[in-house]
Amino acid sequence: VRPVESGGGSVQAGGSLRLPCKASGAITSFFNSNRWGWYTQVPGKQRNLVATFTSSRTTNYADAVKDRFTISRDSARKMVYLQMDSLKPEDTAVYYCNTLPPSLDWGQGTQVTVSS
């Protein structure tokens, strides 16, 4: 199973993007029993976790994105989403989804670029 992320692009500060992630090939029980997260990575730095959706349907966010980003999950479609509002230039990164802790091969990610 390799997640497939999409939805990235270039936006101005204050704008919004919605990133879908499809966990193709994951069986339903695996998808529902795992925590899922969105991670970011900028060149030369390690990958960071920014949002989590747990098996009990609770969410957690890094302080830098709290109140601006929303993670959600569609179990029927095996999709994980990240709604990003009030984007800032410091949100610029490649965004990935994976379980938490990461247990799947990393996908290609999707580039988000926010200009001031």
C-alpha positions in Angstrom: 0.0 0.0 0.0 1.4 3.4 -1.0 -0.6 6.5 -0.2 -1.3 8.8 -3.1 -1.4 12.5 -2.2 -2.7 15.3 -4.5 -4.3 18.7 -4.3 -1.1 20.8 -3.8 -0.3 24.0 -5.7 0.7 27.6 -5.4 -1.4 30.0 -3.4 -1.1 33.4 -1.9 -1.0 33.9 1.9 -4.4 33.7 3.4 -5.6 31.2 0.8 -6.9 27.7 1.2 -6.1 24.2 -0.2 -7.6 20.8 0.3 -5.3 17.8 0.1 -6.8 14.4 -0.6 -4.8 11.2 0.2 -6.0 7.9 -1.2 -4.8 4.7 0.6 -5.2 2.5 -2.4 -5.0 -1.2 -1.6 -5.5 -0.8 2.1 -8.1 -3.2 3.5 -10.9 -1.6 5.5 -9.9 -3.0 8.9 -6.3 -1.7 8.4 -7.6 1.7 7.4 -10.0 2.1 10.3 -7.8 0.6 13.0 -4.8 2.9 12.4 -4.1 6.5 13.2 -3.5 8.5 10.1 -1.4 11.6 9.8 -0.3 14.4 7.5 3.4 15.1 7.5 5.4 18.0 6.0 8.9 18.1 4.7 11.1 20.9 3.5 14.5 20.4 1.8 17.2 19.5 4.2 15.0 18.9 7.1 13.2 15.9 8.6 9.6 15.1 8.0 7.3 16.6 10.6 3.8 15.5 11.7 1.3 18.3 11.5 -2.1 16.6 11.9 -3.5 13.3 13.2 -6.8 11.4 12.9 -7.1 8.6 15.4 -9.1 5.4 15.2 -11.5 6.8 17.8 -12.1 9.8 15.4 -10.2 12.4 17.5 -7.9 14.9 15.9 -4.6 16.5 17.0 -2.6 19.2 15.4 0.9 20.8 15.7 0.8 24.2 17.3 1.8 25.8 14.1 -1.3 24.7 12.2 -3.9 24.5 15.0 -7.1 26.4 14.2 -6.1 26.6 10.5 -5.9 23.0 9.3 -8.5 20.3 9.6 -7.8 16.6 9.1 -10.7 14.2 8.2 -11.2 10.7 7.0 -13.7 8.9 4.7 -13.5 5.3 5.6 -15.8 4.2 2.8 -13.5 5.7 0.2 -10.3 5.1 2.2 -9.4 8.7 1.9 -7.7 11.1 4.3 -8.1 14.8 3.8 -6.3 17.9 5.0 -8.2 21.2 4.7 -5.7 24.1 5.0 -7.0 27.6 5.6 -5.3 30.9 6.3 -2.2 29.6 4.7 1.1 31.2 5.5 4.4 31.2 3.7 5.9 29.0 6.4 3.4 26.3 5.4 5.4 25.8 2.2 6.5 22.2 2.1 5.8 18.8 0.5 2.9 17.2 2.2 2.6 13.4 2.8 0.1 11.2 4.4 0.8 7.9 6.2 -0.2 6.0 9.3 1.1 7.0 12.7 3.7 5.8 13.3 4.5 5.5 9.6 4.1 1.9 8.4 3.6 2.3 4.7 5.9 3.2 1.9 6.0 6.9 1.5 4.1 8.3 -1.5 5.4 11.1 -3.7 3.7 13.8 -1.7 2.2 16.9 -3.0 3.9 20.3 -3.1 2.3 23.3 -1.4 3.8 26.7 -2.0 2.5 29.8 -0.2 3.7 33.2 -1.4 3.5 36.4 0.6 
